[in-house]
Amino acid sequence: KTQLRRYIRYNQTAPEPAPAAVYDCGGLYIDHESHTCTLYSKPLSLTPLEFEILWYLCSRKGHVVSSEELFEAVWGEKYLDSNNTVMAHIARLREKMGELPRKPKWIKTVWGVGYKIDE
């Protein structure tokens, strides 16, 4: 009984906080429940994959996300080498957001590492 009591007492983990349902990244507002995204109060028309990419990047705001991690999280498949799928989707997403290719404001490229959205 003592061992069981100690096991239960010392192996309890704190419940994980529920993920946010809404992200507001300084003008970029994304709501997962209603599946809507607005940029400076103008609605963005995104495909489900583009929405999930943006949601994943917003959920890790301030952290660099590699192409491999992004692909595996959004597509749910193993990443294959020389796969330009993520890069093409990021380019379309930037275009819809009206970002300049050389100076993106929202989705930044960290060369040789991945992508991030600044805080």
GUVEX-379182 format. One record per atom (N, C-alpha, C, CB): x, y, z. Coordinates in steps of 0.05 Angstrom, whole numbers, padded with zeros to 5 digits, always signed. Glycine has a CB too. Example, Ala and Ser with C-alpha at 12.3 -4.5 7.8 and 13.67 -1.06 7.14 Angstrom:
+00264-00114+00156;+00246-00090+00156;+00264-00066+00156;+00226-00089+00181;+00257-00045+00142;+00273-00021+00143;+00258+00001+00157;+00282-00012+00114;
end
This chain:
+00016-00024+00000;+00000+00000+00000;+00017+00025+00000;-00019+00000+00024;+00039+00024+00015;+00057+00047+00017;+00069+00053-00011;+00078+00043+00038;+00079+00032-00024;+00091+00036-00050;+00071+00047-00070;+00103+00010-00060;+00047+00037-00069;+00026+00046-00087;+00019+00076-00082;+00001+00029-00085;+00017+00083-00056;+00011+00110-00049;+00033+00129-00058;+00008+00112-00018;+00058+00121-00054;+00081+00138-00063;+00082+00140-00094;+00108+00126-00053;+00076+00118-00107;+00076+00119-00136;+00055+00139-00146;+00070+00091-00147;+00031+00137-00135;+00010+00155-00143;+00017+00184-00136;-00017+00147-00130;+00027+00189-00112;+00033+00216-00104;+00055+00229-00120;+00042+00216-00074;+00077+00214-00127;+00100+00225-00140;+00099+00223-00170;+00124+00212-00130;+00080+00210-00181;+00079+00207-00210;+00054+00220-00222;+00078+00178-00218;+00043+00238-00208;+00021+00253-00219;+00032+00276-00236;+00002+00265-00196;+00021+00279-00259;+00030+00300-00277;+00008+00322-00277;+00035+00290-00306;+00018+00346-00280;-00001+00368-00281;-00016+00367-00307;+00014+00396-00279;-00042+00373-00307;-00057+00372-00332;-00046+00393-00351;-00087+00377-00327;-00045+00385-00377;-00035+00404-00397;-00056+00425-00402;-00028+00389-00423;-00047+00450-00405;-00067+00471-00411;-00079+00467-00438;-00053+00499-00409;-00105+00473-00440;-00119+00470-00465;-00107+00490-00486;-00149+00475-00462;-00104+00480-00510;-00093+00499-00530;-00113+00522-00536;-00087+00484-00557;-00102+00544-00543;-00119+00567-00548;-00136+00562-00572;-00102+00592-00552;-00160+00574-00573;-00177+00571-00596;-00175+00595-00614;-00206+00567-00586;-00162+00616-00605;-00160+00640-00620;-00132+00652-00616;-00181+00662-00612;-00119+00661-00638;-00094+00674-00637;-00097+00702-00649;-00071+00658-00651;-00085+00721-00636;-00084+00748-00646;-00055+00757-00647;-00101+00768-00628;-00044+00758-00671;-00016+00765-00675;-00013+00793-00686;-00003+00744-00694;-00022+00812-00672;-00019+00840-00680;-00030+00847-00707;+00010+00847-00680;-00056+00842-00711;-00069+00848-00737;-00077+00823-00752;-00050+00864-00754;-00064+00801-00746;-00072+00775-00757;-00088+00760-00736;-00046+00758-00766;-00113+00756-00742;-00132+00743-00723;-00140+00717-00735;-00156+00762-00716;-00136+00695-00720;-00143+00668-00730;-00159+00653-00709;-00118+00653-00739;-00182+00643-00717;-00201+00629-00699;-00204+00601-00708;-00228+00644-00697;-00196+00582-00692;-00196+00554-00700;-00225+00542-00700;-00179+00537-00682;-00241+00551-00681;-00268+00540-00679;-00286+00548-00703;-00281+00549-00653;-00285+00573-00711;-00301+00582-00733;-00286+00580-00760;-00310+00611-00729;-00260+00572-00758;-00243+00568-00782;-00242+00593-00799;-00254+00544-00799;-00238+00616-00785;-00236+00641-00799;-00209+00654-00793;-00259+00660-00790;-00201+00671-00812;-00176+00685-00810;-00179+00713-00822;-00152+00670-00823;-00171+00733-00807;-00173+00760-00817;-00146+00774-00813;-00195+00776-00802;-00140+00791-00832;-00116+00807-00831;-00124+00836-00831;-00096+00800-00855;-00119+00850-00809;-00129+00878-00806;-00158+00880-00813;-00112+00897-00824;-00174+00863-00801;-00204+00862-00804;-00214+00855-00831;-00215+00888-00796;-00196+00847-00850;-00205+00838-00876;-00202+00808-00877;-00187+00851-00899;-00224+00794-00884;-00223+00765-00884;-00204+00754-00905;-00251+00753-00889;-00190+00733-00898;-00172+00719-00916;-00186+00693-00925;-00144+00713-00904;-00186+00688-00951;-00197+00664-00962;-00175+00643-00964;-00211+00669-00989;-00175+00625-00945;-00153+00605-00943;-00164+00577-00948;-00139+00606-00916;-00147+00560-00961;-00154+00532-00963;-00150+00519-00936;-00137+00518-00985;-00162+00495-00931;-00158+00482-00905;-00128+00478-00899;-00172+00456-00905;-00112+00471-00918;-00083+00467-00913;-00069+00493-00905;-00069+00454-00937;-00076+00514-00920;-00064+00540-00914;-00072+00549-00886;-00072+00561-00935;-00097+00544-00879;-00106+00552-00852;-00091+00536-00831;-00137+00546-00849;-00087+00510-00835;-00073+00494-00815;-00044+00502-00813;-00075+00464-00822;-00031+00509-00835;-00004+00519-00834;-00002+00544-00818;+00007+00524-00863;-00020+00563-00823;-00019+00588-00808;-00026+00584-00779;-00040+00608-00820;-00044+00566-00773;-00051+00560-00746;-00027+00548-00731;-00075+00540-00745;-00014+00529-00744;+00009+00516-00731;+00032+00536-00726;+00020+00494-00749;+00037+00554-00745;+00057+00575-00741;+00049+00594-00718;+00062+00590-00767;+00024+00602-00717;+00014+00620-00696;+00016+00606-00669;-00014+00629-00702;+00010+00581-00668;+00011+00567-00642;+00040+00565-00631;-00001+00539-00645;+00059+00568-00649;+00087+00568-00641;+00100+00595-00646;+00103+00545-00655;+00085+00616-00642;+00094+00643-00647;+00120+00649-00632;+00072+00663-00638;+00139+00659-00647;+00165+00666-00635;+00186+00643-00637;+00162+00673-00607;+00177+00619-00645;+00195+00596-00648;+00197+00589-00677;+00184+00572-00631;+00221+00579-00685;+00225+00571-00712;+00214+00542-00715;+00256+00572-00720;+00199+00538-00737;+00187+00512-00743;+00200+00503-00769;+00156+00514-00746;+00212+00479-00768;+00225+00468-00792;+00204+00459-00812;+00244+00445-00785;+00213+00457-00837;+00195+00448-00858;+00185+00419-00852;+00209+00449-00885;+00203+00403-00841;+00197+00375-00835;+00175+00374-00813;+00222+00360-00826;+00178+00390-00792;+00159+00391-00771;+00132+00401-00780;+00169+00408-00748;+00132+00422-00796;+00108+00433-00807;+00093+00413-00825;+00114+00459-00823;+00108+00400-00842;+00096+00380-00860;+00083+00357-00845;+00117+00369-00880;+00098+00347-00825;+00088+00324-00810;+00064+00332-00793;+00110+00312-00792;+00064+00357-00783;+00041+00365-00766;+00016+00371-00782;+00049+00390-00750;+00019+00383-00806;-00004+00391-00822;-00014+00368-00839;+00003+00415-00839;+00004+00355-00853;-00004+00334-00871;-00007+00307-00857;+00016+00331-00894;+00006+00304-00834;+00005+00279-00819;+00019+00256-00833;-00024+00271-00815;+00039+00262-00849;+00055+00242-00862;+00085+00247-00858;+00049+00242-00893;+00101+00227-00863;+00130+00230-00860;+00140+00248-00882;+00143+00202-00861;+00158+00266-00874;+00170+00285-00893;+00191+00271-00910;+00184+00309-00878;+00190+00276-00936;+00210+00265-00955;+00229+00286-00964;+00195+00252-00980;+00254+00278-00968;+00274+00298-00977;+00266+00311-01003;+00302+00284-00979;+00276+00334-01008;+00271+00351-01032;+00242+00354-01038;+00285+00338-01056;+00226+00358-01017;+00197+00362-01019;+00192+00392-01017;+00182+00346-00997;+00183+00404-01039;+00178+00433-01040;+00149+00440-01033;+00185+00444-01067;+00134+00421-01023;+00106+00426-01017;+00102+00448-00997;+00093+00401-01006;+00117+00448-00975;+00114+00468-00954;+00122+00495-00966;+00132+00461-00930;+00143+00497-00981;+00152+00522-00992;+00131+00534-01011;+00179+00518-01007;+00119+00517-01027;+00098+00527-01046;+00074+00537-01031;+00090+00504-01065;+00066+00523-01010;+00042+00532-00994;+00048+00557-00979;+00034+00510-00975;+00072+00560-00968;+00080+00585-00955;+00080+00608-00974;+00108+00582-00941;+00089+00604-00999;+00090+00625-01019;+00061+00634-01026;+00104+00615-01044;+00043+00615-01029;+00015+00622-01035;+00002+00636-01011;-00001+00597-01042;+00009+00627-00987;-00002+00640-00963;+00008+00669-00961;+00006+00624-00938;+00033+00673-00966;+00044+00701-00966;+00031+00718-00987;+00075+00700-00970;+00026+00707-01010;+00013+00721-01032;-00015+00730-01024;+00012+00705-01058;-00030+00712-01011;-00057+00719-01002;-00057+00740-00980;-00071+00694-00993;-00035+00740-00965;-00033+00760-00943;-00022+00787-00953;-00015+00749-00921;-00014+00788-00979;-00004+00812-00990;+00025+00819-00981;-00022+00835-00984;+00040+00799-00975;+00068+00804-00966;+00086+00806-00990;+00077+00781-00948;+00107+00823-00987;+00127+00825-01007;+00146+00800-01005;+00143+00852-01004;+00153+00788-01027;+00169+00764-01025;+00197+00768-01012;+00174+00752-01053;+00208+00791-01017;+00235+00797-01006;+00234+00807-00977;+00249+00817-01023;+00212+00819-00969;+00210+00829-00941;+00183+00821-00929;+00213+00860-00941;+00180+00796-00922;+00154+00788-00911;+00151+00799-00882;+00152+00757-00910;+00127+00807-00876;+00121+00819-00850;+00112+00797-00830;+00100+00840-00852;+00097+00778-00839;+00085+00758-00822;+00101+00732-00820;+00057+00752-00830;+00102+00718-00842;+00116+00692-00842;+00145+00696-00851;+00102+00671-00860;+00163+00695-00832;+00191+00699-00837;+00205+00673-00843;+00205+00714-00813;+00224+00674-00861;+00241+00650-00867;+00267+00653-00852;+00247+00648-00898;+00274+00632-00837;+00299+00630-00824;+00316+00611-00840;+00297+00621-00793;+00334+00622-00857;+00348+00606-00876;+00362+00582-00864;+00368+00624-00891;+00357+00559-00877;+00370+00534-00868;+00357+00522-00844;+00399+00539-00861;+00336+00535-00833;+00323+00524-00809;+00293+00519-00814;+00327+00543-00785;+00278+00540-00821;+00249+00538-00825;+00235+00564-00826;+00237+00521-00803;+00211+00565-00815;+00194+00589-00816;+00185+00596-00788;+00170+00584-00834;+00178+00622-00784;+00168+00631-00759;+00150+00655-00762;+00190+00637-00739;+00133+00660-00742;+00117+00684-00740;+00127+00698-00715;+00086+00678-00739;+00136+00723-00717;+00147+00737-00694;+00125+00744-00674;+00161+00763-00703;+00134+00749-00650;+00115+00757-00629;+00109+00787-00631;+00127+00751-00601;
end
